[in-house]
């Protein structure tokens, strides 16, 4: 994989596949992600209402939605750290990890390779929905939690893709967005094997991949 410590500032996308057909699917506009996932989230919120427990205030739907967002932050960390940054040993494995994520580290300013392609996000979404169905419907016998929790999970994913695109290409205002941009850019430039959280640093602290900050005085002494 390319040296992630020296990303290119080029906005012209390098070619990944010889096939024009396959190459086409490596370029995704963020509007496509919104067009696909906003209706999906809407459908699952609708199903949350249709499958609500009769005569009971749907507090579980609110709790499930928030829980789903929280689960996404963990999934985001796990996918980013152990799948996208998998250190493959075989040439085929290195090629796959480069296509998945290495090309983004090599060319972080290419707009059409910042959001997850639907050919990846939709199968992953189906896989996670299957896991949710297994847990909430078959194991816990609580099917009324299934739809709102997955809706929250999908909302977390959508927020991740939109935030990731924005931190690379928009001058976002506000303390939170400035921090998110700084944190993610440090992952790209300084610590490609740390700072895996994009929307939240929570799991970086839990799994000790958030670098400790060197006090300013110590840094000045080290630099002198």
mmCIF file of the C-alpha atoms, coordinates in Angstrom:
data_MODEL
# 
_entry.id   MODEL 
# 
loop_
_atom_site.group_PDB 
_atom_site.id 
_atom_site.type_symbol 
_atom_site.label_atom_id 
_atom_site.label_alt_id 
_atom_site.label_comp_id 
_atom_site.label_asym_id 
_atom_site.label_entity_id 
_atom_site.label_seq_id 
_atom_site.pdbx_PDB_ins_code 
_atom_site.Cartn_x 
_atom_site.Cartn_y 
_atom_site.Cartn_z 
_atom_site.occupancy 
_atom_site.B_iso_or_equiv 
_atom_site.pdbx_formal_charge 
_atom_site.auth_seq_id 
_atom_site.auth_comp_id 
_atom_site.auth_asym_id 
_atom_site.auth_atom_id 
_atom_site.pdbx_PDB_model_num 
ATOM 1   C CA . UNK A 1 1   ? 0.000   0.000   0.000   1.00 0.00 ? 1   UNK A CA 1 
ATOM 2   C CA . UNK A 1 2   ? 1.131   3.583   -0.616  1.00 0.00 ? 2   UNK A CA 1 
ATOM 3   C CA . UNK A 1 3   ? 2.946   5.509   2.090   1.00 0.00 ? 3   UNK A CA 1 
ATOM 4   C CA . UNK A 1 4   ? 0.070   6.892   4.152   1.00 0.00 ? 4   UNK A CA 1 
ATOM 5   C CA . UNK A 1 5   ? 2.397   9.428   5.804   1.00 0.00 ? 5   UNK A CA 1 
ATOM 6   C CA . UNK A 1 6   ? 2.803   11.326  2.532   1.00 0.00 ? 6   UNK A CA 1 
ATOM 7   C CA . UNK A 1 7   ? -0.650  11.755  0.989   1.00 0.00 ? 7   UNK A CA 1 
ATOM 8   C CA . UNK A 1 8   ? -0.992  13.398  -2.395  1.00 0.00 ? 8   UNK A CA 1 
ATOM 9   C CA . UNK A 1 9   ? -2.803  16.734  -2.686  1.00 0.00 ? 9   UNK A CA 1 
ATOM 10  C CA . UNK A 1 10  ? -3.938  15.877  -6.206  1.00 0.00 ? 10  UNK A CA 1 
ATOM 11  C CA . UNK A 1 11  ? -7.668  16.081  -6.889  1.00 0.00 ? 11  UNK A CA 1 
ATOM 12  C CA . UNK A 1 12  ? -7.374  13.979  -10.049 1.00 0.00 ? 12  UNK A CA 1 
ATOM 13  C CA . UNK A 1 13  ? -8.294  10.390  -9.266  1.00 0.00 ? 13  UNK A CA 1 
ATOM 14  C CA . UNK A 1 14  ? -5.838  7.666   -10.104 1.00 0.00 ? 14  UNK A CA 1 
ATOM 15  C CA . UNK A 1 15  ? -7.217  4.687   -12.001 1.00 0.00 ? 15  UNK A CA 1 
ATOM 16  C CA . UNK A 1 16  ? -7.734  1.489   -9.987  1.00 0.00 ? 16  UNK A CA 1 
ATOM 17  C CA . UNK A 1 17  ? -9.194  -0.923  -12.566 1.00 0.00 ? 17  UNK A CA 1 
ATOM 18  C CA . UNK A 1 18  ? -8.436  -1.433  -16.236 1.00 0.00 ? 18  UNK A CA 1 
ATOM 19  C CA . UNK A 1 19  ? -12.109 -2.182  -16.818 1.00 0.00 ? 19  UNK A CA 1 
ATOM 20  C CA . UNK A 1 20  ? -14.198 0.960   -17.390 1.00 0.00 ? 20  UNK A CA 1 
ATOM 21  C CA . UNK A 1 21  ? -17.192 -0.875  -15.932 1.00 0.00 ? 21  UNK A CA 1 
ATOM 22  C CA . UNK A 1 22  ? -15.464 -1.639  -12.616 1.00 0.00 ? 22  UNK A CA 1 
ATOM 23  C CA . UNK A 1 23  ? -13.772 1.775   -12.499 1.00 0.00 ? 23  UNK A CA 1 
ATOM 24  C CA . UNK A 1 24  ? -17.173 3.470   -12.775 1.00 0.00 ? 24  UNK A CA 1 
ATOM 25  C CA . UNK A 1 25  ? -18.276 1.979   -9.462  1.00 0.00 ? 25  UNK A CA 1 
ATOM 26  C CA . UNK A 1 26  ? -15.240 3.350   -7.607  1.00 0.00 ? 26  UNK A CA 1 
ATOM 27  C CA . UNK A 1 27  ? -16.472 6.933   -8.056  1.00 0.00 ? 27  UNK A CA 1 
ATOM 28  C CA . UNK A 1 28  ? -19.416 7.827   -5.801  1.00 0.00 ? 28  UNK A CA 1 
ATOM 29  C CA . UNK A 1 29  ? -21.116 11.195  -5.357  1.00 0.00 ? 29  UNK A CA 1 
ATOM 30  C CA . UNK A 1 30  ? -22.326 11.842  -1.777  1.00 0.00 ? 30  UNK A CA 1 
ATOM 31  C CA . UNK A 1 31  ? -25.747 12.669  -3.186  1.00 0.00 ? 31  UNK A CA 1 
ATOM 32  C CA . UNK A 1 32  ? -26.109 9.021   -4.181  1.00 0.00 ? 32  UNK A CA 1 
ATOM 33  C CA . UNK A 1 33  ? -25.527 7.953   -0.572  1.00 0.00 ? 33  UNK A CA 1 
ATOM 34  C CA . UNK A 1 34  ? -28.266 10.341  0.583   1.00 0.00 ? 34  UNK A CA 1 
ATOM 35  C CA . UNK A 1 35  ? -30.622 9.171   -2.171  1.00 0.00 ? 35  UNK A CA 1 
ATOM 36  C CA . UNK A 1 36  ? -30.219 5.538   -1.104  1.00 0.00 ? 36  UNK A CA 1 
ATOM 37  C CA . UNK A 1 37  ? -29.993 5.724   2.681   1.00 0.00 ? 37  UNK A CA 1 
ATOM 38  C CA . UNK A 1 38  ? -32.453 8.488   3.585   1.00 0.00 ? 38  UNK A CA 1 
ATOM 39  C CA . UNK A 1 39  ? -35.380 6.436   2.174   1.00 0.00 ? 39  UNK A CA 1 
ATOM 40  C CA . UNK A 1 40  ? -34.040 3.292   3.891   1.00 0.00 ? 40  UNK A CA 1 
ATOM 41  C CA . UNK A 1 41  ? -33.941 5.106   7.229   1.00 0.00 ? 41  UNK A CA 1 
ATOM 42  C CA . UNK A 1 42  ? -37.453 6.442   6.578   1.00 0.00 ? 42  UNK A CA 1 
ATOM 43  C CA . UNK A 1 43  ? -38.748 2.941   5.840   1.00 0.00 ? 43  UNK A CA 1 
ATOM 44  C CA . UNK A 1 44  ? -37.324 1.541   9.073   1.00 0.00 ? 44  UNK A CA 1 
ATOM 45  C CA . UNK A 1 45  ? -38.730 4.431   11.093  1.00 0.00 ? 45  UNK A CA 1 
ATOM 46  C CA . UNK A 1 46  ? -42.113 3.749   9.481   1.00 0.00 ? 46  UNK A CA 1 
ATOM 47  C CA . UNK A 1 47  ? -41.814 0.050   10.329  1.00 0.00 ? 47  UNK A CA 1 
ATOM 48  C CA . UNK A 1 48  ? -40.988 1.060   13.899  1.00 0.00 ? 48  UNK A CA 1 
ATOM 49  C CA . UNK A 1 49  ? -44.411 2.683   14.110  1.00 0.00 ? 49  UNK A CA 1 
ATOM 50  C CA . UNK A 1 50  ? -46.239 -0.141  12.343  1.00 0.00 ? 50  UNK A CA 1 
ATOM 51  C CA . UNK A 1 51  ? -44.723 -2.723  14.680  1.00 0.00 ? 51  UNK A CA 1 
ATOM 52  C CA . UNK A 1 52  ? -45.107 -0.674  17.865  1.00 0.00 ? 52  UNK A CA 1 
ATOM 53  C CA . UNK A 1 53  ? -46.515 -2.369  20.948  1.00 0.00 ? 53  UNK A CA 1 
ATOM 54  C CA . UNK A 1 54  ? -50.212 -1.472  21.240  1.00 0.00 ? 54  UNK A CA 1 
ATOM 55  C CA . UNK A 1 55  ? -51.171 0.761   24.154  1.00 0.00 ? 55  UNK A CA 1 
ATOM 56  C CA . UNK A 1 56  ? -47.554 1.358   25.215  1.00 0.00 ? 56  UNK A CA 1 
ATOM 57  C CA . UNK A 1 57  ? -45.648 4.622   24.885  1.00 0.00 ? 57  UNK A CA 1 
ATOM 58  C CA . UNK A 1 58  ? -42.872 3.818   22.392  1.00 0.00 ? 58  UNK A CA 1 
ATOM 59  C CA . UNK A 1 59  ? -39.996 4.756   24.703  1.00 0.00 ? 59  UNK A CA 1 
ATOM 60  C CA . UNK A 1 60  ? -38.144 1.695   23.421  1.00 0.00 ? 60  UNK A CA 1 
ATOM 61  C CA . UNK A 1 61  ? -38.224 3.158   19.890  1.00 0.00 ? 61  UNK A CA 1 
ATOM 62  C CA . UNK A 1 62  ? -36.419 6.287   21.087  1.00 0.00 ? 62  UNK A CA 1 
ATOM 63  C CA . UNK A 1 63  ? -34.001 4.232   23.163  1.00 0.00 ? 63  UNK A CA 1 
ATOM 64  C CA . UNK A 1 64  ? -33.444 1.805   20.283  1.00 0.00 ? 64  UNK A CA 1 
ATOM 65  C CA . UNK A 1 65  ? -32.735 4.618   17.844  1.00 0.00 ? 65  UNK A CA 1 
ATOM 66  C CA . UNK A 1 66  ? -30.124 6.139   20.184  1.00 0.00 ? 66  UNK A CA 1 
ATOM 67  C CA . UNK A 1 67  ? -28.687 2.667   20.851  1.00 0.00 ? 67  UNK A CA 1 
ATOM 68  C CA . UNK A 1 68  ? -28.356 2.071   17.119  1.00 0.00 ? 68  UNK A CA 1 
ATOM 69  C CA . UNK A 1 69  ? -26.363 5.275   16.682  1.00 0.00 ? 69  UNK A CA 1 
ATOM 70  C CA . UNK A 1 70  ? -24.097 4.196   19.534  1.00 0.00 ? 70  UNK A CA 1 
ATOM 71  C CA . UNK A 1 71  ? -23.589 0.756   18.004  1.00 0.00 ? 71  UNK A CA 1 
ATOM 72  C CA . UNK A 1 72  ? -22.649 2.415   14.722  1.00 0.00 ? 72  UNK A CA 1 
ATOM 73  C CA . UNK A 1 73  ? -19.808 4.342   16.397  1.00 0.00 ? 73  UNK A CA 1 
ATOM 74  C CA . UNK A 1 74  ? -18.349 0.988   17.487  1.00 0.00 ? 74  UNK A CA 1 
ATOM 75  C CA . UNK A 1 75  ? -18.892 -0.549  14.038  1.00 0.00 ? 75  UNK A CA 1 
ATOM 76  C CA . UNK A 1 76  ? -17.251 2.505   12.465  1.00 0.00 ? 76  UNK A CA 1 
ATOM 77  C CA . UNK A 1 77  ? -14.189 2.029   14.644  1.00 0.00 ? 77  UNK A CA 1 
ATOM 78  C CA . UNK A 1 78  ? -13.994 -1.749  14.090  1.00 0.00 ? 78  UNK A CA 1 
ATOM 79  C CA . UNK A 1 79  ? -14.406 -1.489  10.305  1.00 0.00 ? 79  UNK A CA 1 
ATOM 80  C CA . UNK A 1 80  ? -11.917 1.364   10.019  1.00 0.00 ? 80  UNK A CA 1 
ATOM 81  C CA . UNK A 1 81  ? -9.268  -0.199  12.227  1.00 0.00 ? 81  UNK A CA 1 
ATOM 82  C CA . UNK A 1 82  ? -9.430  -3.914  11.472  1.00 0.00 ? 82  UNK A CA 1 
ATOM 83  C CA . UNK A 1 83  ? -10.884 -4.041  7.952   1.00 0.00 ? 83  UNK A CA 1 
ATOM 84  C CA . UNK A 1 84  ? -9.828  -0.855  6.150   1.00 0.00 ? 84  UNK A CA 1 
ATOM 85  C CA . UNK A 1 85  ? -6.408  -0.802  7.846   1.00 0.00 ? 85  UNK A CA 1 
ATOM 86  C CA . UNK A 1 86  ? -5.826  -4.545  7.731   1.00 0.00 ? 86  UNK A CA 1 
ATOM 87  C CA . UNK A 1 87  ? -2.116  -5.224  7.256   1.00 0.00 ? 87  UNK A CA 1 
ATOM 88  C CA . UNK A 1 88  ? -2.270  -7.844  4.518   1.00 0.00 ? 88  UNK A CA 1 
ATOM 89  C CA . UNK A 1 89  ? 0.782   -9.952  3.737   1.00 0.00 ? 89  UNK A CA 1 
ATOM 90  C CA . UNK A 1 90  ? -0.164  -11.414 0.371   1.00 0.00 ? 90  UNK A CA 1 
ATOM 91  C CA . UNK A 1 91  ? -0.121  -9.317  -2.785  1.00 0.00 ? 91  UNK A CA 1 
ATOM 92  C CA . UNK A 1 92  ? -3.814  -10.050 -3.372  1.00 0.00 ? 92  UNK A CA 1 
ATOM 93  C CA . UNK A 1 93  ? -4.635  -8.937  0.170   1.00 0.00 ? 93  UNK A CA 1 
ATOM 94  C CA . UNK A 1 94  ? -2.632  -5.745  -0.238  1.00 0.00 ? 94  UNK A CA 1 
ATOM 95  C CA . UNK A 1 95  ? -4.466  -5.044  -3.473  1.00 0.00 ? 95  UNK A CA 1 
ATOM 96  C CA . UNK A 1 96  ? -7.855  -5.488  -1.811  1.00 0.00 ? 96  UNK A CA 1 
ATOM 97  C CA . UNK A 1 97  ? -7.009  -3.256  1.168   1.00 0.00 ? 97  UNK A CA 1 
ATOM 98  C CA . UNK A 1 98  ? -5.669  -0.629  -1.206  1.00 0.00 ? 98  UNK A CA 1 
ATOM 99  C CA . UNK A 1 99  ? -8.924  -0.623  -3.185  1.00 0.00 ? 99  UNK A CA 1 
ATOM 100 C CA . UNK A 1 100 ? -10.978 -0.513  0.031   1.00 0.00 ? 100 UNK A CA 1 
ATOM 101 C CA . UNK A 1 101 ? -9.140  2.276   1.799   1.00 0.00 ? 101 UNK A CA 1 
ATOM 102 C CA . UNK A 1 102 ? -5.503  2.669   0.827   1.00 0.00 ? 102 UNK A CA 1 
ATOM 103 C CA . UNK A 1 103 ? -6.349  4.727   -2.238  1.00 0.00 ? 103 UNK A CA 1 
ATOM 104 C CA . UNK A 1 104 ? -8.156  7.201   0.012   1.00 0.00 ? 104 UNK A CA 1 
ATOM 105 C CA . UNK A 1 105 ? -5.048  7.636   2.160   1.00 0.00 ? 105 UNK A CA 1 
ATOM 106 C CA . UNK A 1 106 ? -2.967  8.022   -0.980  1.00 0.00 ? 106 UNK A CA 1 
ATOM 107 C CA . UNK A 1 107 ? -5.334  10.595  -2.506  1.00 0.00 ? 107 UNK A CA 1 
ATOM 108 C CA . UNK A 1 108 ? -7.456  12.047  0.322   1.00 0.00 ? 108 UNK A CA 1 
ATOM 109 C CA . UNK A 1 109 ? -8.589  15.055  -1.717  1.00 0.00 ? 109 UNK A CA 1 
ATOM 110 C CA . UNK A 1 110 ? -10.346 13.104  -4.483  1.00 0.00 ? 110 UNK A CA 1 
ATOM 111 C CA . UNK A 1 111 ? -14.027 13.929  -3.973  1.00 0.00 ? 111 UNK A CA 1 
ATOM 112 C CA . UNK A 1 112 ? -15.499 10.865  -5.649  1.00 0.00 ? 112 UNK A CA 1 
ATOM 113 C CA . UNK A 1 113 ? -13.726 8.384   -3.366  1.00 0.00 ? 113 UNK A CA 1 
ATOM 114 C CA . UNK A 1 114 ? -14.752 9.666   0.051   1.00 0.00 ? 114 UNK A CA 1 
ATOM 115 C CA . UNK A 1 115 ? -18.058 7.901   0.674   1.00 0.00 ? 115 UNK A CA 1 
ATOM 116 C CA . UNK A 1 116 ? -18.680 4.173   0.794   1.00 0.00 ? 116 UNK A CA 1 
ATOM 117 C CA . UNK A 1 117 ? -19.820 2.706   -2.542  1.00 0.00 ? 117 UNK A CA 1 
ATOM 118 C CA . UNK A 1 118 ? -23.341 1.201   -2.418  1.00 0.00 ? 118 UNK A CA 1 
ATOM 119 C CA . UNK A 1 119 ? -21.900 -2.140  -3.620  1.00 0.00 ? 119 UNK A CA 1 
ATOM 120 C CA . UNK A 1 120 ? -20.146 -2.218  -0.227  1.00 0.00 ? 120 UNK A CA 1 
ATOM 121 C CA . UNK A 1 121 ? -22.543 -0.355  2.062   1.00 0.00 ? 121 UNK A CA 1 
ATOM 122 C CA . UNK A 1 122 ? -25.703 -2.225  1.035   1.00 0.00 ? 122 UNK A CA 1 
ATOM 123 C CA . UNK A 1 123 ? -24.323 -5.762  1.594   1.00 0.00 ? 123 UNK A CA 1 
ATOM 124 C CA . UNK A 1 124 ? -22.796 -4.614  4.899   1.00 0.00 ? 124 UNK A CA 1 
ATOM 125 C CA . UNK A 1 125 ? -26.142 -3.076  5.841   1.00 0.00 ? 125 UNK A CA 1 
ATOM 126 C CA . UNK A 1 126 ? -27.917 -6.344  5.036   1.00 0.00 ? 126 UNK A CA 1 
ATOM 127 C CA . UNK A 1 127 ? -25.366 -8.255  7.111   1.00 0.00 ? 127 UNK A CA 1 
ATOM 128 C CA . UNK A 1 128 ? -25.842 -5.993  10.119  1.00 0.00 ? 128 UNK A CA 1 
ATOM 129 C CA . UNK A 1 129 ? -29.636 -6.148  9.773   1.00 0.00 ? 129 UNK A CA 1 
ATOM 130 C CA . UNK A 1 130 ? -29.358 -9.933  9.838   1.00 0.00 ? 130 UNK A CA 1 
ATOM 131 C CA . UNK A 1 131 ? -27.369 -9.703  13.076  1.00 0.00 ? 131 UNK A CA 1 
ATOM 132 C CA . UNK A 1 132 ? -29.959 -7.322  14.560  1.00 0.00 ? 132 UNK A CA 1 
ATOM 133 C CA . UNK A 1 133 ? -32.741 -9.711  13.557  1.00 0.00 ? 133 UNK A CA 1 
ATOM 134 C CA . UNK A 1 134 ? -30.886 -12.611 15.187  1.00 0.00 ? 134 UNK A CA 1 
ATOM 135 C CA . UNK A 1 135 ? -30.373 -10.693 18.445  1.00 0.00 ? 135 UNK A CA 1 
ATOM 136 C CA . UNK A 1 136 ? -33.632 -8.788  18.863  1.00 0.00 ? 136 UNK A CA 1 
ATOM 137 C CA . UNK A 1 137 ? -36.130 -11.111 17.194  1.00 0.00 ? 137 UNK A CA 1 
ATOM 138 C CA . UNK A 1 138 ? -34.803 -14.645 17.660  1.00 0.00 ? 138 UNK A CA 1 
ATOM 139 C CA . UNK A 1 139 ? -32.677 -14.411 20.819  1.00 0.00 ? 139 UNK A CA 1 
ATOM 140 C CA . UNK A 1 140 ? -34.292 -11.631 22.890  1.00 0.00 ? 140 UNK A CA 1 
ATOM 141 C CA . UNK A 1 141 ? -37.815 -12.069 21.473  1.00 0.00 ? 141 UNK A CA 1 
ATOM 142 C CA . UNK A 1 142 ? -38.120 -8.267  21.259  1.00 0.00 ? 142 UNK A CA 1 
ATOM 143 C CA . UNK A 1 143 ? -38.935 -7.591  17.581  1.00 0.00 ? 143 UNK A CA 1 
ATOM 144 C CA . UNK A 1 144 ? -40.249 -4.100  18.422  1.00 0.00 ? 144 UNK A CA 1 
ATOM 145 C CA . UNK A 1 145 ? -36.630 -3.060  19.082  1.00 0.00 ? 145 UNK A CA 1 
ATOM 146 C CA . UNK A 1 146 ? -35.408 -4.299  15.697  1.00 0.00 ? 146 UNK A CA 1 
ATOM 147 C CA . UNK A 1 147 ? -36.539 -1.520  13.360  1.00 0.00 ? 147 UNK A CA 1 
ATOM 148 C CA . UNK A 1 148 ? -35.781 1.592   15.447  1.00 0.00 ? 148 UNK A CA 1 
ATOM 149 C CA . UNK A 1 149 ? -32.351 0.260   16.416  1.00 0.00 ? 149 UNK A CA 1 
ATOM 150 C CA . UNK A 1 150 ? -31.429 -0.445  12.818  1.00 0.00 ? 150 UNK A CA 1 
ATOM 151 C CA . UNK A 1 151 ? -32.786 2.974   11.803  1.00 0.00 ? 151 UNK A CA 1 
ATOM 152 C CA . UNK A 1 152 ? -30.428 4.554   14.340  1.00 0.00 ? 152 UNK A CA 1 
ATOM 153 C CA . UNK A 1 153 ? -27.558 2.420   13.075  1.00 0.00 ? 153 UNK A CA 1 
ATOM 154 C CA . UNK A 1 154 ? -28.212 3.493   9.480   1.00 0.00 ? 154 UNK A CA 1 
ATOM 155 C CA . UNK A 1 155 ? -28.466 7.126   10.607  1.00 0.00 ? 155 UNK A CA 1 
ATOM 156 C CA . UNK A 1 156 ? -25.059 6.797   12.263  1.00 0.00 ? 156 UNK A CA 1 
ATOM 157 C CA . UNK A 1 157 ? -23.605 5.386   9.052   1.00 0.00 ? 157 UNK A CA 1 
ATOM 158 C CA . UNK A 1 158 ? -25.115 8.186   6.964   1.00 0.00 ? 158 UNK A CA 1 
ATOM 159 C CA . UNK A 1 159 ? -23.750 10.802  9.377   1.00 0.00 ? 159 UNK A CA 1 
ATOM 160 C CA . UNK A 1 160 ? -20.322 9.164   9.145   1.00 0.00 ? 160 UNK A CA 1 
ATOM 161 C CA . UNK A 1 161 ? -20.233 9.302   5.356   1.00 0.00 ? 161 UNK A CA 1 
ATOM 162 C CA . UNK A 1 162 ? -21.455 12.902  5.215   1.00 0.00 ? 162 UNK A CA 1 
ATOM 163 C CA . UNK A 1 163 ? -19.088 14.074  7.970   1.00 0.00 ? 163 UNK A CA 1 
ATOM 164 C CA . UNK A 1 164 ? -16.160 12.268  6.363   1.00 0.00 ? 164 UNK A CA 1 
ATOM 165 C CA . UNK A 1 165 ? -16.889 13.945  3.031   1.00 0.00 ? 165 UNK A CA 1 
ATOM 166 C CA . UNK A 1 166 ? -17.335 17.337  4.683   1.00 0.00 ? 166 UNK A CA 1 
ATOM 167 C CA . UNK A 1 167 ? -14.118 17.328  6.722   1.00 0.00 ? 167 UNK A CA 1 
ATOM 168 C CA . UNK A 1 168 ? -12.144 16.783  3.520   1.00 0.00 ? 168 UNK A CA 1 
ATOM 169 C CA . UNK A 1 169 ? -13.890 19.353  1.354   1.00 0.00 ? 169 UNK A CA 1 
ATOM 170 C CA . UNK A 1 170 ? -15.730 21.966  3.385   1.00 0.00 ? 170 UNK A CA 1 
ATOM 171 C CA . UNK A 1 171 ? -14.554 24.622  5.811   1.00 0.00 ? 171 UNK A CA 1 
ATOM 172 C CA . UNK A 1 172 ? -16.939 23.588  8.548   1.00 0.00 ? 172 UNK A CA 1 
ATOM 173 C CA . UNK A 1 173 ? -17.780 26.046  11.305  1.00 0.00 ? 173 UNK A CA 1 
ATOM 174 C CA . UNK A 1 174 ? -18.274 25.240  14.950  1.00 0.00 ? 174 UNK A CA 1 
ATOM 175 C CA . UNK A 1 175 ? -16.021 23.757  17.607  1.00 0.00 ? 175 UNK A CA 1 
ATOM 176 C CA . UNK A 1 176 ? -17.200 20.178  17.112  1.00 0.00 ? 176 UNK A CA 1 
ATOM 177 C CA . UNK A 1 177 ? -16.653 20.089  13.347  1.00 0.00 ? 177 UNK A CA 1 
ATOM 178 C CA . UNK A 1 178 ? -13.289 21.822  13.624  1.00 0.00 ? 178 UNK A CA 1 
ATOM 179 C CA . UNK A 1 179 ? -12.224 19.214  16.176  1.00 0.00 ? 179 UNK A CA 1 
ATOM 180 C CA . UNK A 1 180 ? -13.490 16.338  14.007  1.00 0.00 ? 180 UNK A CA 1 
ATOM 181 C CA . UNK A 1 181 ? -11.568 17.687  11.019  1.00 0.00 ? 181 UNK A CA 1 
ATOM 182 C CA . UNK A 1 182 ? -8.368  18.129  13.034  1.00 0.00 ? 182 UNK A CA 1 
ATOM 183 C CA . UNK A 1 183 ? -8.661  14.640  14.537  1.00 0.00 ? 183 UNK A CA 1 
ATOM 184 C CA . UNK A 1 184 ? -9.231  12.976  11.182  1.00 0.00 ? 184 UNK A CA 1 
ATOM 185 C CA . UNK A 1 185 ? -6.488  14.897  9.386   1.00 0.00 ? 185 UNK A CA 1 
ATOM 186 C CA . UNK A 1 186 ? -4.043  13.892  12.113  1.00 0.00 ? 186 UNK A CA 1 
ATOM 187 C CA . UNK A 1 187 ? -5.040  10.271  11.389  1.00 0.00 ? 187 UNK A CA 1 
ATOM 188 C CA . UNK A 1 188 ? -4.159  10.820  7.729   1.00 0.00 ? 188 UNK A CA 1 
ATOM 189 C CA . UNK A 1 189 ? -0.917  12.736  8.133   1.00 0.00 ? 189 UNK A CA 1 
ATOM 190 C CA . UNK A 1 190 ? 0.572   11.853  11.524  1.00 0.00 ? 190 UNK A CA 1 
ATOM 191 C CA . UNK A 1 191 ? -0.906  8.609   12.875  1.00 0.00 ? 191 UNK A CA 1 
ATOM 192 C CA . UNK A 1 192 ? -2.455  6.362   10.192  1.00 0.00 ? 192 UNK A CA 1 
ATOM 193 C CA . UNK A 1 193 ? -2.444  3.471   12.698  1.00 0.00 ? 193 UNK A CA 1 
ATOM 194 C CA . UNK A 1 194 ? -4.272  5.482   15.374  1.00 0.00 ? 194 UNK A CA 1 
ATOM 195 C CA . UNK A 1 195 ? -7.260  7.837   15.671  1.00 0.00 ? 195 UNK A CA 1 
ATOM 196 C CA . UNK A 1 196 ? -9.686  5.517   13.858  1.00 0.00 ? 196 UNK A CA 1 
ATOM 197 C CA . UNK A 1 197 ? -12.859 7.222   15.081  1.00 0.00 ? 197 UNK A CA 1 
ATOM 198 C CA . UNK A 1 198 ? -14.246 9.680   12.529  1.00 0.00 ? 198 UNK A CA 1 
ATOM 199 C CA . UNK A 1 199 ? -17.503 10.813  14.124  1.00 0.00 ? 199 UNK A CA 1 
ATOM 200 C CA . UNK A 1 200 ? -16.431 10.069  17.703  1.00 0.00 ? 200 UNK A CA 1 
ATOM 201 C CA . UNK A 1 201 ? -13.140 9.442   19.556  1.00 0.00 ? 201 UNK A CA 1 
ATOM 202 C CA . UNK A 1 202 ? -14.859 7.312   22.196  1.00 0.00 ? 202 UNK A CA 1 
ATOM 203 C CA . UNK A 1 203 ? -13.556 3.940   21.023  1.00 0.00 ? 203 UNK A CA 1 
ATOM 204 C CA . UNK A 1 204 ? -10.069 5.317   20.408  1.00 0.00 ? 204 UNK A CA 1 
ATOM 205 C CA . UNK A 1 205 ? -9.905  6.025   24.138  1.00 0.00 ? 205 UNK A CA 1 
ATOM 206 C CA . UNK A 1 206 ? -11.410 2.633   25.006  1.00 0.00 ? 206 UNK A CA 1 
ATOM 207 C CA . UNK A 1 207 ? -8.952  0.707   22.813  1.00 0.00 ? 207 UNK A CA 1 
ATOM 208 C CA . UNK A 1 208 ? -6.007  3.040   23.486  1.00 0.00 ? 208 UNK A CA 1 
ATOM 209 C CA . UNK A 1 209 ? -5.557  4.293   19.920  1.00 0.00 ? 209 UNK A CA 1 
ATOM 210 C CA . UNK A 1 210 ? -5.904  7.945   20.864  1.00 0.00 ? 210 UNK A CA 1 
ATOM 211 C CA . UNK A 1 211 ? -2.326  9.256   21.235  1.00 0.00 ? 211 UNK A CA 1 
ATOM 212 C CA . UNK A 1 212 ? -1.511  10.961  24.519  1.00 0.00 ? 212 UNK A CA 1 
ATOM 213 C CA . UNK A 1 213 ? -0.808  14.639  24.083  1.00 0.00 ? 213 UNK A CA 1 
ATOM 214 C CA . UNK A 1 214 ? 2.698   15.828  24.841  1.00 0.00 ? 214 UNK A CA 1 
ATOM 215 C CA . UNK A 1 215 ? 2.658   18.882  27.123  1.00 0.00 ? 215 UNK A CA 1 
ATOM 216 C CA . UNK A 1 216 ? 3.744   22.035  25.312  1.00 0.00 ? 216 UNK A CA 1 
ATOM 217 C CA . UNK A 1 217 ? 6.811   22.576  27.527  1.00 0.00 ? 217 UNK A CA 1 
ATOM 218 C CA . UNK A 1 218 ? 8.013   19.006  27.000  1.00 0.00 ? 218 UNK A CA 1 
ATOM 219 C CA . UNK A 1 219 ? 7.533   19.379  23.265  1.00 0.00 ? 219 UNK A CA 1 
ATOM 220 C CA . UNK A 1 220 ? 9.537   22.597  23.219  1.00 0.00 ? 220 UNK A CA 1 
ATOM 221 C CA . UNK A 1 221 ? 12.331  20.928  25.179  1.00 0.00 ? 221 UNK A CA 1 
ATOM 222 C CA . UNK A 1 222 ? 12.336  17.956  22.813  1.00 0.00 ? 222 UNK A CA 1 
ATOM 223 C CA . UNK A 1 223 ? 12.505  20.249  19.802  1.00 0.00 ? 223 UNK A CA 1 
ATOM 224 C CA . UNK A 1 224 ? 15.353  22.357  21.268  1.00 0.00 ? 224 UNK A CA 1 
# 
